[in-house]
């Protein structure tokens, strides 16, 4: 598989692709849904809730955190995660603009 040449695309195109990546795995969707439901979470709770192994949950949390959709705070030996409200709002605006496009012509293939 080749390397993505992200510099060939606009910042918005890269943003959309990165945000879409967050929804590209059902475990990440389940994690986000759970975080919205309880508004904060300790990683161990996610293992019980989602039913995946701790390393798998940690990898998905890392991905969501790198994308900026969640944030984590260290509390003793545990890390609490929650939705990053500001970045979530930005993501919604970018995705809404992209998904709200309409086809301007009915003539096609």
C-alpha positions in Angstrom: 0.0 0.0 0.0 1.4 3.4 -0.9 1.9 6.4 1.3 -0.8 9.0 1.2 0.5 12.2 -0.2 -1.6 14.5 2.0 0.3 17.6 0.9 -1.4 17.2 -2.6 -4.8 17.9 -1.0 -6.3 20.9 0.7 -6.3 21.3 4.5 -10.1 20.8 4.4 -9.8 17.6 2.4 -7.3 16.3 4.8 -9.5 17.3 7.8 -12.5 15.5 6.3 -10.4 12.3 5.6 -9.1 12.4 9.2 -12.5 12.9 10.8 -13.9 10.1 8.6 -11.2 7.9 9.9 -12.6 8.2 13.4 -15.9 6.7 12.1 -14.0 4.0 10.1 -14.1 1.4 12.9 -17.2 0.4 14.9 -15.2 0.3 18.1 -14.3 4.0 17.8 -18.0 4.7 17.1 -19.0 2.7 20.2 -16.3 4.5 22.3 -17.6 7.9 21.2 -21.2 6.9 21.9 -20.3 5.7 25.3 -18.4 8.9 26.1 -21.4 11.0 25.1 -23.7 8.8 27.2 -21.7 9.2 30.4 -19.7 12.4 29.6 -16.5 11.0 31.1 -14.9 7.6 31.3 -12.1 5.6 32.7 -10.4 3.3 30.2 -11.2 0.2 32.3 -14.9 1.0 32.1 -14.6 1.0 28.3 -13.1 -2.5 28.3 -16.2 -3.8 30.1 -18.7 -1.7 28.1 -17.2 -2.3 24.6 -16.1 -5.9 25.3 -12.7 -5.6 23.6 -9.2 -6.2 25.1 -7.5 -3.4 26.9 -4.7 -3.0 24.3 -7.3 -2.7 21.6 -9.4 -0.1 23.4 -6.2 1.8 24.2 -5.2 1.9 20.5 -8.6 3.2 19.5 -8.5 5.8 22.3 -5.1 6.9 21.1 -6.4 7.3 17.5 -9.4 9.3 18.7 -7.1 11.5 20.9 -4.6 12.0 18.0 -7.6 13.2 15.9 -8.5 15.6 18.6 -12.0 14.3 19.1 -11.4 13.2 22.7 -9.1 14.3 25.5 -7.7 12.5 28.5 -6.7 13.5 32.0 -4.5 11.4 34.3 -6.1 10.8 37.7 -3.8 8.8 39.8 -3.1 5.5 37.9 -6.1 5.9 35.6 -6.8 8.1 32.6 -10.2 9.6 32.2 -11.4 10.4 28.7 -14.1 12.7 27.5 -15.3 14.3 24.2 -13.2 17.4 23.3 -16.2 19.7 22.9 -14.5 22.5 20.9 -12.9 20.0 18.4 -16.2 18.0 18.2 -18.0 21.2 17.2 -15.3 22.1 14.6 -15.6 18.5 13.2 -19.4 18.8 12.9 -19.1 22.1 11.0 -16.5 20.7 8.5 -18.4 17.5 8.0 -21.8 19.2 7.7 -20.4 21.5 5.0 -19.1 18.5 3.1 -22.1 16.3 3.5 -24.6 19.1 2.8 -23.5 19.4 -0.8 -26.2 18.8 -3.4 -25.9 17.5 -7.0 -26.5 20.5 -9.2 -27.4 18.6 -12.4 -29.6 15.5 -13.0 -27.7 14.6 -16.1 -25.0 11.9 -15.5 -23.8 8.7 -17.1 
